[in-house]
Each structure stands twice: as C-alpha cells, then as structure tokens.
C-alpha cells in the first residue's frame, strides 16, 4: 500500500473522531446538500445528478477526483 495513501486515510479517520460541535463533524446538523453529475460510464447512475440527499438515512462516503 502506498504510504502516502495510508497517512491520508489515518488523518481522515482521526478527523472524523474529533467532532467537538464547532463544525459539521459531530455537530448533529446535516451536511449541506449538493448535486454533481455522475460521469463514470460504468456506474448504474451514469449521467444522473447525485448528492447526499439521495442517500439520506444511510452511511455514505464521498471522494472527489480530478485528472487531466
């Protein structure tokens, strides 16, 4: 496993545990809603707008990648 990826994973995991009520993490408030178009041609939701509200009541993880 790439050591850089491992470090980022640990930082994100620890940040998720550090909710003190001062920000979105651990504040009890829902995250802001937004929509992005799914551009993955292998996805079942290809070319559909998707966002957090589509998965309300479920645990979900989001990542954003950019390639040129």
Secondary structure, DSSP 4 states (H G I P E B T S, - for coil): --HHHHHHHHHHHHHHT---SSSSTTSSPPPPP--EE---TTSTTTTSEE-GGGGTTS----------
